[in-house]
Amino acid sequence: MEFVHFLELIFVVAVLLLVGIPLFGKFQYKKLVEVVNPENDEYKHLLVRKEETLISIKELEFDLSAEKISNSDYQDLRKKLEAEANEIIERLDQLEQGRKKAKSAR
């Protein structure tokens, strides 16, 4: 009877090893605190802002077609959103050029 329990124990350990090794074998320890790169964070933030601005322009066009806003309001808001989008794109270009220069310097 003790021999059967011993075999059961060996079987359970073998199954745990077979399942556990693939799960935890490639487990990488992550750093609890990562170094913050403000330039990278700004770049990500600007990408999100660019997408939000472009979506706002599309929504504005939809509002005009649905006659929710007047044509003069549409023109004013469109100019503001396009100006904001242009500023964001220019800043993104500056950051990308800075990244390329930093890469080539390495």
C-alpha positions as CSV (number, residue, x, y, z in Angstrom):
1,M,0.0,0.0,0.0
2,E,2.8,2.4,0.8
3,F,4.4,1.5,-2.6
4,V,1.2,2.6,-4.3
5,H,1.3,6.0,-2.5
6,F,5.0,6.4,-3.4
7,L,4.1,5.7,-7.1
8,E,1.3,8.3,-6.9
9,L,3.7,10.8,-5.4
10,I,6.2,10.2,-8.2
11,F,3.5,10.5,-10.8
12,V,2.2,13.8,-9.4
13,V,5.8,15.2,-9.2
14,A,6.4,14.2,-12.8
15,V,3.2,15.8,-14.0
16,L,4.0,19.0,-12.1
17,L,7.5,19.1,-13.7
18,L,6.1,18.5,-17.2
19,V,3.6,21.3,-16.8
20,G,5.8,23.6,-14.7
21,I,9.0,23.6,-16.8
22,P,7.5,25.1,-19.9
23,L,5.5,27.6,-17.9
24,F,8.3,28.8,-15.7
25,G,11.4,27.9,-17.7
26,K,11.1,31.0,-19.8
27,F,10.0,33.2,-17.0
28,Q,12.0,36.5,-17.0
29,Y,12.3,38.6,-14.0
30,K,11.2,42.1,-14.8
31,K,12.6,45.1,-13.1
32,L,10.2,46.6,-10.6
33,V,11.2,50.1,-11.6
34,E,12.2,51.0,-15.1
35,V,14.2,54.0,-16.2
36,V,11.9,56.6,-17.5
37,N,12.8,58.1,-20.8
38,P,10.9,61.5,-21.1
39,E,11.6,61.8,-24.8
40,N,10.0,58.4,-25.4
41,D,7.0,59.2,-23.2
42,E,6.5,62.5,-25.1
43,Y,6.7,60.6,-28.4
44,K,4.0,58.2,-27.3
45,H,1.8,60.9,-25.9
46,L,2.1,62.9,-29.2
47,L,1.1,59.8,-31.2
48,V,-2.0,59.5,-29.1
49,R,-2.8,63.2,-29.4
50,K,-2.3,63.0,-33.2
51,E,-4.8,60.2,-33.4
52,E,-7.3,62.0,-31.2
53,T,-7.0,65.2,-33.3
54,L,-7.6,63.3,-36.5
55,I,-10.6,61.5,-35.0
56,S,-11.9,64.9,-33.9
57,I,-11.7,66.2,-37.4
58,K,-13.6,63.2,-38.7
59,E,-16.3,63.7,-36.1
60,L,-16.5,67.4,-37.0
61,E,-17.1,66.5,-40.6
62,F,-19.8,64.1,-39.5
63,D,-21.4,66.8,-37.4
64,L,-21.4,69.1,-40.4
65,S,-23.0,66.5,-42.6
66,A,-25.6,65.8,-39.9
67,E,-26.2,69.5,-39.7
68,K,-25.4,69.6,-36.0
69,I,-23.1,72.6,-36.5
70,S,-23.1,75.6,-38.8
71,N,-20.7,76.0,-41.7
72,S,-18.9,78.9,-40.0
73,D,-18.4,77.0,-36.8
74,Y,-17.1,74.0,-38.8
75,Q,-14.6,76.2,-40.6
76,D,-13.3,77.7,-37.3
77,L,-13.0,74.4,-35.5
78,R,-11.5,72.7,-38.5
79,K,-8.7,75.4,-38.7
80,K,-8.0,75.0,-35.0
81,L,-7.8,71.2,-35.2
82,E,-5.7,71.3,-38.3
83,A,-3.3,73.7,-36.7
84,E,-3.0,71.5,-33.6
85,A,-2.4,68.4,-35.8
86,N,0.3,70.2,-37.8
87,E,2.1,71.2,-34.5
88,I,1.9,67.7,-33.2
89,I,3.2,66.2,-36.5
90,E,6.1,68.8,-36.6
91,R,7.1,67.8,-33.0
92,L,6.9,64.1,-33.9
93,D,9.2,64.8,-36.9
94,Q,11.6,66.6,-34.6
95,L,11.7,63.7,-32.1
96,E,12.1,61.1,-34.9
97,Q,15.1,63.1,-36.3
98,G,16.6,63.2,-32.9
99,R,16.2,59.5,-32.5
100,K,17.9,58.9,-35.9
101,K,20.8,61.1,-35.0
102,A,21.2,59.3,-31.6
103,K,21.1,56.0,-33.4
104,S,23.7,57.0,-36.0
105,A,25.9,58.4,-33.2
106,R,26.0,55.0,-31.5
